[in-house]
Amino acid sequence: MKKILVAMSGGVDSAVAALLLKEQGYAIEGAYMKNWINEDEILGDCPWQQDIEDAAAVAESLGIPFRVVNLMQEYRTRIVDYLLSGYQSGITPNPDVMCNREIKFGVFLDYALENGFDEVATGHYAQIREATETTPRAIIEGADPNKDQTYFLAMMRPEQVARARFPVGHLLKPKLRELAQKAELPNAKKKDSQGICFIGNIKMADFLREYVPDRPGPILRADDDKPLGEHRGLHYFTIGQRRGIGIPSNSDNDFYVVVGKDIQRNALLVSFEAPTAPGLYSSRCEVSELSFTGAPPANDCRLEVKVRYRDPRVAVNYKQLDEKTVEITFDEPQRALALGQIIALYDGPHLLGGGIYTKIG
């Protein structure tokens, strides 16, 4: 039987992952990844100490060894610096996707292999399709359509997929809670966390306010460049945002929405929400920094994609432009695509990989 290190966050999903693996007879140990500490006393809750205690209590109740793995330096370098540099350059990064490739199945997986483990297990709502004589190991969507997290695994590499295990991917969330309560796990009723990956329950705007200096500039109407107000900094906004822009529409049933960022003029571009709003809907995009969970798709083929987490799969044409870039053409225009965000590629429920939006329109 394989020896598996279970990434235990203190939450119920990873707790049940450990429970199921133990019941299946695997040799398992639990580990909490300590990736962030609120030394700078930024606003918000950073409950890492409570999470460690919850994870340790679950391990004790299951009778498995438990350890804390300190990855704070690697997390700061690979995730926080990536996050801040992205916002400073005017794009919208995705730290949760990069956490999985660079931390959970990056340095944490390396740690596991160096310490005699064969695989790393997490509480992701995703499934593994084992390899056959003709097909490699693959990631498949989770059984719960409301909880599927394969989008966040889109940038994983084949060697990482080969060492990953997702024990709860076949469960619906209510069933998972039921199993936790039946096993009397200490965190069976703990609420799911909603914060930035590994940082805590803090709003992104509060986090950015501490690390990215404000750079005020004009808010312009995209249709005619009419000045409408002033923003505190482009990094506080993302394409498609309607709330918190700070300007009234002065028109019943019309709402301003962010449709673009003009980096050269440091201008936030807005328009009334409508299918014809300039830059709000896109029929094509270019994607770079591609990563595939297995073999790359054939050139000039039909695929499905998720343009963001919780969006349904949509049909596209996929065409290689050069060694580093592909063109995605949507059957139906998509709303509010943002440079720097992740697009996930699928063949039905099979996750093929992903990439980063580098050109939209």
C-alpha positions in Angstrom: 0.0 0.0 0.0 1.2 3.5 -0.8 2.3 5.8 1.9 0.3 9.1 1.7 0.8 12.5 3.3 -2.5 14.2 3.8 -2.6 18.0 3.6 -4.8 18.9 6.5 -6.0 22.5 6.5 -8.1 22.2 9.7 -11.2 22.1 7.6 -13.7 19.3 7.2 -12.9 18.4 3.6 -9.3 17.4 4.3 -10.4 15.8 7.5 -12.7 13.4 5.7 -10.0 12.8 3.1 -7.8 11.5 5.9 -10.7 9.5 7.3 -11.5 7.8 4.0 -7.8 6.9 3.3 -7.4 5.4 6.7 -10.6 3.3 6.3 -9.1 2.1 2.9 -6.1 0.8 4.7 -3.4 3.3 3.5 -0.4 4.2 5.6 -1.2 7.9 6.2 0.1 10.9 8.1 -1.4 14.4 8.4 0.4 17.6 7.8 -0.5 21.3 8.2 1.2 23.6 5.7 2.1 26.8 7.5 2.3 29.2 4.7 1.4 32.6 6.1 1.6 34.4 9.4 -0.1 37.8 10.1 3.1 39.4 11.3 2.2 42.7 9.6 -1.1 42.9 11.5 -3.1 43.6 8.4 -6.9 43.8 8.8 -8.8 40.6 8.9 -8.7 37.2 10.5 -5.7 34.9 10.0 -6.7 31.9 12.0 -3.7 29.7 11.4 -3.2 28.7 15.0 -6.8 27.6 15.3 -6.5 25.7 12.0 -3.4 23.9 13.3 -5.2 22.9 16.5 -8.2 21.7 14.5 -6.1 19.6 12.1 -4.1 18.1 15.0 -7.3 17.2 16.8 -8.6 15.4 13.7 -5.3 13.5 13.4 -5.5 12.5 17.1 -9.1 11.3 16.7 -8.0 9.2 13.7 -4.9 7.9 15.5 -2.5 9.1 12.8 0.8 11.0 13.1 0.6 14.8 12.6 3.2 17.4 11.7 3.5 21.1 10.8 5.5 21.9 7.7 6.8 25.4 7.5 6.7 26.7 4.0 6.3 30.4 4.8 9.4 31.5 2.9 8.5 29.6 -0.3 4.9 30.9 -0.1 6.0 34.5 0.2 8.3 34.1 -2.8 6.1 32.0 -5.1 2.6 33.3 -4.2 2.5 36.6 -2.4 5.2 38.2 -4.6 3.4 36.8 -7.7 0.1 38.3 -6.4 1.5 41.7 -5.6 3.5 42.1 -8.8 0.5 41.1 -10.8 -1.7 43.7 -9.3 1.0 46.4 -9.5 1.3 45.7 -13.2 -2.4 46.1 -13.8 -3.5 42.4 -14.2 -5.6 40.2 -12.0 -3.6 37.2 -10.8 -5.1 34.0 -9.3 -3.2 33.0 -6.2 -5.5 30.0 -5.5 -4.6 28.3 -8.7 -0.9 29.0 -8.2 -1.1 27.7 -4.6 -1.9 24.3 -5.9 0.9 24.1 -8.5 3.6 25.9 -6.5 2.8 25.0 -2.9 0.5 21.9 -2.4 1.8 20.0 -5.3 5.1 21.9 -5.6 7.3 22.3 -2.5 4.9 20.4 -0.2 4.9 17.4 -2.6 8.7 17.6 -2.8 8.8 17.5 1.0 6.6 14.5 1.0 8.7 12.6 -1.5 11.9 13.5 0.4 10.3 12.1 3.6 9.3 8.7 2.2 5.8 9.3 1.0 4.5 8.2 -2.4 1.6 10.7 -2.8 0.0 13.8 -1.4 -3.8 13.8 -0.7 -6.0 16.9 -0.4 -9.6 17.7 0.2 -10.2 19.0 -3.3 -13.6 18.2 -5.0 -11.9 16.5 -7.9 -11.4 12.9 -9.0 -8.5 10.9 -10.4 -9.0 8.5 -13.3 -6.2 6.0 -13.0 -3.8 5.3 -15.9 -4.4 2.4 -18.3 -2.2 0.8 -20.9 -3.1 3.6 -23.4 -4.0 6.6 -21.2 -2.1 8.4 -18.4 -3.5 9.3 -15.0 -6.0 12.2 -15.4 -8.0 14.7 -13.3 -11.8 14.5 -13.7 -14.4 16.9 -12.4 -15.8 16.3 -8.9 -19.1 14.6 -8.5 -20.7 17.6 -6.8 -21.3 20.2 -9.5 -21.7 22.9 -6.9 -18.3 22.2 -5.3 -16.1 21.0 -8.3 -12.6 22.5 -7.8 -10.8 21.2 -10.9 -10.6 24.8 -12.2 -8.1 25.4 -9.4 -6.0 22.5 -10.5 -5.7 23.6 -14.1 -2.0 24.6 -14.0 -0.8 21.3 -12.5 1.8 19.3 -14.4 1.7 15.6 -15.4 4.4 14.7 -12.8 2.2 16.3 -10.1 -1.0 14.6 -11.3 0.9 11.3 -11.0 1.4 11.9 -7.2 -2.0 13.5 -6.4 -4.9 11.9 -4.6 -8.4 13.4 -4.1 -10.3 11.1 -1.7 -13.5 13.2 -1.4 -14.1 14.0 -5.1 -16.8 11.4 -5.5 -18.9 12.8 -2.7 -21.6 15.5 -2.5 -20.9 18.0 0.2 -23.9 17.0 2.4 -22.7 13.4 2.3 -19.2 14.5 3.3 -20.6 16.4 6.3 -22.7 13.3 7.2 -19.5 11.2 7.2 -17.7 13.7 9.4 -20.4 13.7 11.9 -20.8 9.9 11.9 -17.1 9.6 12.6 -17.4 12.3 15.3 -14.6 14.3 13.8 -13.8 17.3 16.0 -14.3 19.8 13.1 -17.4 18.1 11.6 -19.5 21.3 11.9 -16.7 23.8 11.1 -17.7 26.4 8.5 -15.8 26.5 5.2 -13.2 29.2 4.9 -13.7 31.9 2.3 -10.3 33.8 2.4 -7.4 34.1 0.1 -5.5 30.8 -0.3 -3.5 30.3 3.0 -3.7 33.9 4.0 -7.0 33.9 5.9 -10.4 35.5 6.0 -9.4 38.9 4.7 -10.8 41.0 1.8 -8.5 41.3 -1.1 -8.8 45.1 -1.1 -7.7 45.2 2.6 -4.7 43.0 1.7 -3.7 45.1 -1.3 -4.1 48.3 0.7 -1.2 47.2 3.0 1.2 46.2 0.3 0.4 48.2 -2.9 0.6 52.0 -2.7 -2.5 53.9 -3.9 -2.1 55.5 -7.3 -5.1 57.7 -8.0 -6.2 58.4 -11.5 -9.3 59.3 -13.6 -12.4 57.2 -14.1 -13.4 57.7 -17.8 -16.5 56.7 -19.7 -15.2 54.2 -22.2 -17.5 55.4 -25.0 -16.2 58.9 -25.2 -13.4 59.4 -22.5 -15.7 61.7 -20.4 -14.3 62.1 -16.9 -16.6 60.8 -14.3 -14.5 60.7 -11.1 -11.3 59.5 -9.6 -10.1 56.0 -8.5 -7.6 55.2 -5.7 -5.7 52.7 -7.8 -6.3 50.4 -10.7 -5.3 47.4 -8.5 -8.6 47.7 -6.5 -10.7 46.9 -9.6 -11.3 44.0 -12.0 -13.1 43.8 -15.3 -16.9 43.3 -14.8 -17.0 44.9 -11.4 -20.2 46.9 -10.6 -20.0 47.6 -6.9 -17.6 49.9 -5.2 -16.7 52.0 -8.3 -17.7 55.2 -6.5 -19.6 57.0 -9.2 -23.4 57.2 -9.5 -25.1 56.4 -12.7 -27.8 59.1 -12.3 -30.0 56.9 -14.4 -32.7 54.5 -13.3 -31.9 50.9 -13.9 -28.5 51.7 -15.5 -25.3 50.6 -13.7 -21.7 51.4 -14.4 -19.4 48.5 -14.8 -15.6 48.3 -15.2 -14.8 47.4 -18.8 -11.1 48.2 -18.9 -7.9 49.6 -17.5 -5.7 52.0 -19.4 -2.3 51.4 -17.9 -0.6 54.2 -19.8 -3.1 56.9 -18.7 -3.7 55.2 -15.3 -7.4 55.4 -16.2 -10.2 53.2 -15.1 -12.7 52.7 -18.0 -16.4 52.2 -17.3 -19.6 51.9 -19.2 -23.2 51.1 -18.6 -23.9 47.3 -18.2 -25.0 46.1 -21.6 -24.0 43.5 -24.3 -22.7 46.4 -26.3 -20.5 47.9 -23.5 -17.0 48.4 -25.0 -14.6 45.6 -23.9 -17.1 43.9 -21.6 -17.8 40.9 -23.8 -15.2 39.0 -25.8 -15.4 36.5 -28.6 -11.8 35.5 -28.5 -8.7 35.7 -26.4 -5.0 34.7 -26.5 -3.6 32.4 -23.7 0.0 31.9 -22.8 2.0 30.2 -20.0 0.1 27.0 -20.9 0.3 24.0 -18.6 -1.1 20.6 -19.3 -2.1 17.8 -16.9 -1.2 15.3 -19.6 -0.6 15.4 -23.4 -1.4 18.8 -25.0 -4.5 19.0 -27.1 -4.2 18.7 -30.9 -3.8 21.9 -32.8 -6.9 23.5 -34.3 -9.5 21.4 -32.4 -12.7 21.8 -30.5 -12.6 21.9 -26.7 -14.5 23.2 -23.7 -13.2 25.7 -21.2 -14.2 27.3 -17.9 -13.4 31.0 -18.2 -13.5 31.4 -14.4 -14.3 29.3 -11.3 -18.0 28.4 -11.0 -18.7 29.2 -14.6 -20.0 26.3 -16.7 -17.9 24.7 -19.5 -18.4 26.5 -22.8 -17.4 25.3 -26.3 -14.5 26.9 -28.1 -12.1 26.5 -31.0 -8.5 26.0 -29.8 -5.7 27.0 -32.2 -1.9 27.2 -31.7 -0.4 30.6 -32.7 3.2 29.8 -31.8 5.2 27.8 -29.3 3.9 29.8 -26.3 0.5 31.1 -27.3 -2.9 29.7 -28.3 -6.0 31.5 -29.6 -9.3 30.6 -28.0 -12.5 31.5 -30.0 -15.7 31.2 -28.1 -19.0 30.0 -29.7 -20.7 32.6 -27.5 -19.2 35.9 -26.3 -18.0 35.7 -22.7 -18.4 38.5 -20.1 -15.6 40.2 -18.2 -12.4 38.3 -19.0 -9.5 39.7 -17.1 -5.8 39.7 -18.1 -3.8 37.5 -15.7 -6.6 35.3 -14.8 -6.7 31.5 -15.5 -8.7 29.7 -18.2 -9.2 26.0 -17.7 -9.3 23.6 -20.6 -11.5 20.5 -20.7 -12.5 17.5 -22.8 -15.9 16.9 -21.3 -15.3 16.4 -17.5 -11.6 15.6 -18.2 -9.3 18.5 -17.1 -6.7 19.0 -19.8 -4.8 22.0 -18.4 -4.9 25.7 -18.4 -3.2 29.0 -19.1 -3.2 32.7 -18.5 -5.1 35.4 -20.4 -2.6 37.6 -22.1 -4.8 39.3 -24.8 -8.5 39.7 -24.8 -10.8 40.9 -27.6 
